[in-house]
C-alpha cells in the first residue's frame, strides 16, 4: 500500500493506473482466487453459519447504528442515510482484508476471508441499493431490479456460484485449469494492496469533519468491538475464526461505498474522506489489534 501511495503521489504511473489496476483486481484476480479456492472445499466449510452469524451480525448491527445516528444527528435524504450506514459497516474485505489475512494466517484464513468479502457485497450493497432506489422513486415508478442485477452479476459473485457448483458436483478440475486460476489468483494480494495505495494517493479529505470522525470511530473501533463480543461471547468461535472475524470488522471502509455514492451522486465527498482517513489510521489500529489478539 505504501509503495502504491508513493507511486501515485509522485505520478510514476498514468492517472488511469489506479482505475485499471483496481479493475484487474476486481474482475480478474479476485474471481480467479475465489473460484479456485471454493472449488476445492466442501459446502459445509463455506456455509459455517456460526461464523457467518458473527460477521453478518456485526455488520447488521453497525448498519442499523449508522443509519440511526445519521437519522438523528446527521440528517439527510434516505439515500444519504443508507450510505452513511453502509460506510460505517462496509469493511474493505476484498482490497485489504483478504490480502492481509492471507499474508498473516496463510491458507487457513482463505475461506473465512472470502466469506467476509462475499457477505458485504452480496447482502449489504443490495440493501443500500434498495433503500436508495426507494428514495429515488418517490413519486415515480420503483425500479430496483436493474441496479440489483448489476450488483448480483459482478465477477466475484459469479465466481462464488461457479466455485460452489464445482464443489457440489464433485468435479475434479484438470491440473492446467487449476494452475491457470492459481496464477491469476496469486496476483490478487500484491495488486489489491498496491491499488489501494494508488486510490488513497488520488483522494482528498475535506469537509464534514464531525460526521467523518464519527464514521472512522464507528468503523475502526465500534464495529470490531461488537464483532469481538459476538465471536467470543455469543457464538464462541474457536481457532483462528474469531480472530479473522474481528480483523475483518476492524478494516477501514471499503471503496465500493464510494462507487455507490458516485452512482447516486450523494455522500460522495464524505464517503471518500471516510475511506482515506480510516485506511490511514488502520495502519496503527490493525497493528495494535494483531498484538492484542496474539496475546
Secondary structure, 3 states (H helix, E strand, C coil): CHHHHHHHHCCCCCCCHHHHHHHHHHHHHHHHHHHHHHCCCCHHHHCCHHHHHHHHHHHHHHHHHHHHHHHHCCCCCHHHHHHHHHHHHCECHHHHHHHHHHHHHHHHHHHHHHHHHHHHHHHHHHHHHHHHHHHHCCCCCCCCHHHHHHHHCCHHHHHHHHHHHHHHHCCCCCHHHHHHHHHHHHCHHHHHHHHHHHHHHCCCCCCCHHHHHHHHHHHHHHHHHHHHHHHHHHCCCCCCHHHHHHHHHCCCECHHHHHHHHHHCCCHHHHHHHHHHHHHHHHHHHHHHHHHHCC
